[in-house]
Amino acid sequence: MAGRRALKAVLIDLSGTLHIEDTAVPGAQDALNRLRQASVAIKFVTNTTKECKRNLLERLKRLNFDLTEKELFTSLSAARSLLEQKQLRPMLLVEDSALEDFTGVVTSEPNAVVIGLAPNHFSYQTLNRAFRMILEGAPIIAIHKARYYKRKDGLALGPGPFVAGLEYATDCKATVVGKPEKTFFAQALSDLGCSPSDAVMIGDDARDDVCGAQNAGMLGILVRTGKYREGDENKIDPPPHLTCNSFTDAVDHILQNLL
Protein backbone atom coordinates (compact mmCIF):
# COMPACT_ATOMS: atom_id res chain seq x y z
CA MET A 1 0.00 0.00 0.00
CA ALA A 2 2.85 2.33 -0.88
CA GLY A 3 1.82 5.96 -1.09
CA ARG A 4 -1.42 5.38 0.80
CA ARG A 5 -2.25 5.97 4.42
CA ALA A 6 -3.61 3.25 6.68
CA LEU A 7 -7.19 2.34 5.89
CA LYS A 8 -9.88 4.17 7.86
CA ALA A 9 -13.14 3.06 6.20
CA VAL A 10 -14.62 0.06 4.40
CA LEU A 11 -17.66 0.47 2.17
CA ILE A 12 -19.51 -2.81 1.62
CA ASP A 13 -22.04 -3.71 -1.07
CA LEU A 14 -24.98 -5.85 0.05
CA SER A 15 -26.79 -7.84 -2.66
CA GLY A 16 -24.38 -10.34 -4.21
CA THR A 17 -21.64 -9.53 -1.71
CA LEU A 18 -23.18 -10.32 1.70
CA HIS A 19 -26.39 -12.01 0.57
CA ILE A 20 -28.48 -13.11 -2.41
CA GLU A 21 -32.13 -12.43 -1.61
CA ASP A 22 -32.82 -14.38 1.61
CA THR A 23 -29.58 -16.39 1.63
CA ALA A 24 -26.33 -15.16 3.14
CA VAL A 25 -23.07 -15.65 1.27
CA PRO A 26 -21.28 -18.42 3.22
CA GLY A 27 -19.05 -17.04 5.97
CA ALA A 28 -20.08 -13.42 5.44
CA GLN A 29 -21.48 -12.89 8.97
CA ASP A 30 -18.31 -14.13 10.66
CA ALA A 31 -16.14 -12.06 8.32
CA LEU A 32 -18.14 -8.93 9.11
CA ASN A 33 -17.79 -9.59 12.83
CA ARG A 34 -14.01 -9.91 12.44
CA LEU A 35 -13.86 -6.66 10.48
CA ARG A 36 -15.77 -4.91 13.26
CA GLN A 37 -12.99 -5.83 15.69
CA ALA A 38 -10.55 -3.67 13.68
CA SER A 39 -10.18 0.08 14.08
CA VAL A 40 -11.99 0.90 10.84
CA ALA A 41 -15.33 2.59 10.06
CA ILE A 42 -17.92 0.56 8.13
CA LYS A 43 -20.67 1.74 5.78
CA PHE A 44 -23.04 -0.48 3.82
CA VAL A 45 -23.74 1.06 0.41
CA THR A 46 -26.35 -0.40 -1.89
CA ASN A 47 -28.13 0.30 -5.16
CA THR A 48 -31.00 -1.93 -4.06
CA THR A 49 -34.30 -0.26 -4.97
CA LYS A 50 -36.65 -3.20 -4.51
CA GLU A 51 -37.40 -2.44 -0.87
CA CYS A 52 -37.26 0.39 1.62
CA LYS A 53 -34.42 0.78 4.10
CA ARG A 54 -36.49 -0.61 6.98
CA ASN A 55 -37.37 -3.83 5.11
CA LEU A 56 -33.78 -4.25 3.96
CA LEU A 57 -32.49 -3.94 7.52
CA GLU A 58 -35.03 -6.50 8.72
CA ARG A 59 -33.98 -8.91 5.95
CA LEU A 60 -30.31 -8.59 6.91
CA LYS A 61 -31.00 -9.02 10.61
CA ARG A 62 -32.95 -12.22 9.86
CA LEU A 63 -29.76 -13.43 8.15
CA ASN A 64 -27.82 -12.64 11.38
CA PHE A 65 -25.96 -9.62 10.02
CA ASP A 66 -25.19 -7.05 12.68
CA LEU A 67 -25.80 -3.53 11.36
CA THR A 68 -27.72 -0.36 12.22
CA GLU A 69 -29.75 2.04 10.09
CA LYS A 70 -27.14 4.79 10.36
CA GLU A 71 -24.58 2.44 8.77
CA LEU A 72 -26.77 1.94 5.69
CA PHE A 73 -26.61 4.32 2.71
CA THR A 74 -28.90 3.52 -0.22
CA SER A 75 -29.45 4.91 -3.68
CA LEU A 76 -33.07 5.50 -2.63
CA SER A 77 -31.77 7.91 0.03
CA ALA A 78 -29.63 9.66 -2.56
CA ALA A 79 -32.57 9.95 -4.96
CA ARG A 80 -34.80 11.45 -2.28
CA SER A 81 -32.10 13.99 -1.40
CA LEU A 82 -31.88 15.08 -5.04
CA LEU A 83 -35.66 15.43 -5.34
CA GLU A 84 -35.81 17.58 -2.23
CA GLN A 85 -32.84 19.66 -3.32
CA LYS A 86 -34.42 20.42 -6.71
CA GLN A 87 -38.00 20.54 -5.34
CA LEU A 88 -39.25 18.04 -7.92
CA ARG A 89 -42.52 16.09 -7.91
CA PRO A 90 -41.65 12.60 -9.14
CA MET A 91 -43.42 9.91 -11.07
CA LEU A 92 -41.94 7.04 -9.06
CA LEU A 93 -41.13 3.93 -11.07
CA VAL A 94 -40.14 1.83 -8.06
CA GLU A 95 -41.61 -1.22 -6.41
CA ASP A 96 -44.37 -0.60 -3.86
CA SER A 97 -42.08 -1.99 -1.14
CA ALA A 98 -39.67 0.91 -1.74
CA LEU A 99 -42.23 3.73 -1.53
CA GLU A 100 -41.81 4.11 2.23
CA ASP A 101 -38.45 5.82 1.66
CA PHE A 102 -40.28 8.58 -0.27
CA THR A 103 -42.91 9.24 2.39
CA GLY A 104 -43.76 12.93 2.41
CA VAL A 105 -42.45 13.59 -1.11
CA VAL A 106 -45.16 15.27 -3.21
CA THR A 107 -46.04 13.14 -6.24
CA SER A 108 -49.18 14.90 -7.52
CA GLU A 109 -48.85 16.52 -10.95
CA PRO A 110 -45.37 15.00 -11.41
CA ASN A 111 -42.67 16.93 -13.27
CA ALA A 112 -39.84 14.37 -13.07
CA VAL A 113 -39.43 10.65 -13.78
CA VAL A 114 -37.59 8.56 -11.16
CA ILE A 115 -36.65 5.03 -12.23
CA GLY A 116 -35.52 2.21 -9.99
CA LEU A 117 -35.99 -1.53 -10.31
CA ALA A 118 -39.75 -1.92 -10.70
CA PRO A 119 -40.62 -5.20 -12.44
CA ASN A 120 -44.29 -4.90 -11.48
CA HIS A 121 -44.55 -1.43 -13.02
CA PHE A 122 -42.47 -1.76 -16.19
CA SER A 123 -45.50 -2.14 -18.45
CA TYR A 124 -45.79 -0.53 -21.87
CA GLN A 125 -48.47 1.85 -20.61
CA THR A 126 -46.38 3.07 -17.65
CA LEU A 127 -43.18 3.45 -19.63
CA ASN A 128 -45.07 5.27 -22.38
CA ARG A 129 -46.45 7.71 -19.81
CA ALA A 130 -42.90 8.34 -18.62
CA PHE A 131 -41.76 8.74 -22.23
CA ARG A 132 -44.38 11.44 -22.89
CA MET A 133 -43.50 13.29 -19.67
CA ILE A 134 -39.82 13.36 -20.63
CA LEU A 135 -40.67 14.68 -24.10
CA GLU A 136 -42.55 17.50 -22.35
CA GLY A 137 -39.43 18.43 -20.41
CA ALA A 138 -39.46 16.23 -17.28
CA PRO A 139 -35.92 15.18 -16.24
CA ILE A 140 -35.03 11.48 -15.92
CA ILE A 141 -33.54 10.50 -12.57
CA ALA A 142 -32.12 6.98 -12.55
CA ILE A 143 -31.68 5.59 -9.05
CA HIS A 144 -28.99 3.53 -10.73
CA LYS A 145 -28.28 1.98 -14.15
CA ALA A 146 -27.20 -1.55 -13.27
CA ARG A 147 -27.54 -3.84 -16.27
CA TYR A 148 -28.41 -6.92 -14.24
CA TYR A 149 -28.27 -8.42 -10.77
CA LYS A 150 -28.26 -11.88 -9.19
CA ARG A 151 -31.43 -13.59 -7.91
CA LYS A 152 -31.79 -17.08 -6.51
CA ASP A 153 -33.05 -18.28 -9.91
CA GLY A 154 -30.23 -16.63 -11.88
CA LEU A 155 -29.33 -13.26 -13.39
CA ALA A 156 -32.14 -10.76 -13.95
CA LEU A 157 -32.47 -7.43 -15.75
CA GLY A 158 -31.72 -4.35 -13.68
CA PRO A 159 -33.17 -0.87 -14.27
CA GLY A 160 -30.34 0.13 -16.62
CA PRO A 161 -31.89 -1.28 -19.82
CA PHE A 162 -35.18 0.54 -19.11
CA VAL A 163 -33.38 3.82 -18.38
CA ALA A 164 -31.35 3.40 -21.58
CA GLY A 165 -34.55 2.74 -23.55
CA LEU A 166 -36.13 5.99 -22.35
CA GLU A 167 -32.89 7.89 -23.01
CA TYR A 168 -32.79 6.48 -26.54
CA ALA A 169 -36.45 7.22 -27.27
CA THR A 170 -36.38 10.78 -25.93
CA ASP A 171 -32.80 11.76 -26.81
CA CYS A 172 -32.40 12.84 -23.18
CA LYS A 173 -29.71 11.84 -20.67
CA ALA A 174 -30.63 10.59 -17.19
CA THR A 175 -29.12 11.89 -14.00
CA VAL A 176 -27.79 8.84 -12.12
CA VAL A 177 -27.65 9.05 -8.32
CA GLY A 178 -26.45 5.59 -7.21
CA LYS A 179 -23.24 3.68 -7.79
CA PRO A 180 -20.98 4.20 -9.79
CA GLU A 181 -21.43 7.98 -9.45
CA LYS A 182 -18.66 9.82 -7.60
CA THR A 183 -21.20 11.87 -5.67
CA PHE A 184 -22.74 8.69 -4.22
CA PHE A 185 -19.42 7.48 -2.84
CA ALA A 186 -18.48 10.98 -1.67
CA GLN A 187 -21.72 11.31 0.28
CA ALA A 188 -21.25 7.91 1.91
CA LEU A 189 -17.70 8.79 2.94
CA SER A 190 -18.64 12.28 4.17
CA ASP A 191 -20.97 10.65 6.68
CA LEU A 192 -17.86 8.92 8.07
CA GLY A 193 -15.60 11.98 7.90
CA CYS A 194 -13.24 10.00 5.69
CA SER A 195 -11.39 10.87 2.47
CA PRO A 196 -11.41 8.46 -0.51
CA SER A 197 -7.67 7.79 -0.20
CA ASP A 198 -8.35 6.23 3.22
CA ALA A 199 -11.15 3.90 2.06
CA VAL A 200 -11.82 0.65 0.23
CA MET A 201 -14.98 -0.65 -1.46
CA ILE A 202 -15.96 -4.34 -1.60
CA GLY A 203 -18.53 -5.47 -4.16
CA ASP A 204 -19.58 -8.01 -6.78
CA ASP A 205 -20.12 -5.50 -9.62
CA ALA A 206 -16.89 -4.62 -11.43
CA ARG A 207 -18.36 -1.52 -13.07
CA ASP A 208 -20.65 -0.02 -10.43
CA ASP A 209 -18.88 -1.08 -7.23
CA VAL A 210 -15.19 -1.34 -8.08
CA CYS A 211 -14.66 0.97 -11.04
CA GLY A 212 -16.97 3.58 -9.49
CA ALA A 213 -15.09 3.49 -6.19
CA GLN A 214 -11.67 3.64 -7.85
CA ASN A 215 -12.75 6.58 -10.01
CA ALA A 216 -13.74 8.30 -6.75
CA GLY A 217 -10.22 7.76 -5.38
CA MET A 218 -10.77 4.61 -3.32
CA LEU A 219 -9.37 1.09 -3.58
CA GLY A 220 -11.76 -1.48 -5.03
CA ILE A 221 -12.02 -5.18 -4.18
CA LEU A 222 -14.10 -7.39 -6.50
CA VAL A 223 -15.64 -10.60 -5.14
CA ARG A 224 -16.51 -13.62 -7.28
CA THR A 225 -20.00 -14.02 -5.82
CA GLY A 226 -23.41 -12.63 -6.79
CA LYS A 227 -23.49 -11.17 -10.28
CA TYR A 228 -19.76 -11.70 -10.91
CA ARG A 229 -18.97 -13.39 -14.24
CA GLU A 230 -15.62 -14.81 -15.29
CA GLY A 231 -13.36 -12.08 -16.64
CA ASP A 232 -15.27 -9.12 -15.17
CA GLU A 233 -12.04 -7.88 -13.57
CA ASN A 234 -10.56 -7.41 -17.05
CA LYS A 235 -13.41 -5.17 -18.22
CA ILE A 236 -12.46 -2.13 -16.14
CA ASP A 237 -9.46 0.20 -16.18
CA PRO A 238 -7.68 0.40 -13.85
CA PRO A 239 -8.27 -3.22 -12.78
CA PRO A 240 -9.42 -3.96 -9.22
CA HIS A 241 -6.94 -3.58 -6.39
CA LEU A 242 -7.83 -7.22 -5.72
CA THR A 243 -10.18 -9.87 -7.09
CA CYS A 244 -10.98 -12.62 -4.60
CA ASN A 245 -13.42 -15.46 -4.16
CA SER A 246 -15.65 -14.01 -1.44
CA PHE A 247 -16.29 -11.32 1.16
CA THR A 248 -14.43 -13.50 3.66
CA ASP A 249 -11.29 -13.40 1.51
CA ALA A 250 -11.67 -9.64 1.04
CA VAL A 251 -11.81 -9.13 4.82
CA ASP A 252 -8.76 -11.37 5.28
CA HIS A 253 -6.82 -9.21 2.82
CA ILE A 254 -7.87 -5.99 4.54
CA LEU A 255 -6.96 -7.24 8.00
CA GLN A 256 -3.60 -8.60 6.86
CA ASN A 257 -2.48 -5.92 4.42
CA LEU A 258 -4.36 -2.63 4.64
CA LEU A 259 -4.55 -1.77 8.33
Secondary structure as UniProt FT lines:
FT   TURN            2..3
FT   STRAND          9..12
FT   TURN            16..18
FT   STRAND          19..20
FT   TURN            21..22
FT   STRAND          23..24
FT   TURN            26..27
FT   HELIX           28..36
FT   STRAND          41..46
FT   HELIX           53..62
FT   TURN            63..64
FT   HELIX           69..71
FT   STRAND          72..74
FT   HELIX           75..86
FT   STRAND          90..93
FT   HELIX           96..102
FT   TURN            103..104
FT   STRAND          112..115
FT   TURN            119..121
FT   HELIX           124..135
FT   TURN            136..137
FT   STRAND          140..142
FT   STRAND          148..151
FT   TURN            152..153
FT   STRAND          154..157
FT   HELIX           160..170
FT   STRAND          175..176
FT   TURN            179..180
FT   HELIX           182..190
FT   TURN            191..193
FT   HELIX           196..198
FT   STRAND          199..203
FT   HELIX           206..211
FT   HELIX           212..215
FT   TURN            216..217
FT   STRAND          219..223
FT   TURN            226..227
FT   TURN            230..231
FT   HELIX           232..235
FT   STRAND          242..244
FT   HELIX           247..253
FT   HELIX           254..258
//
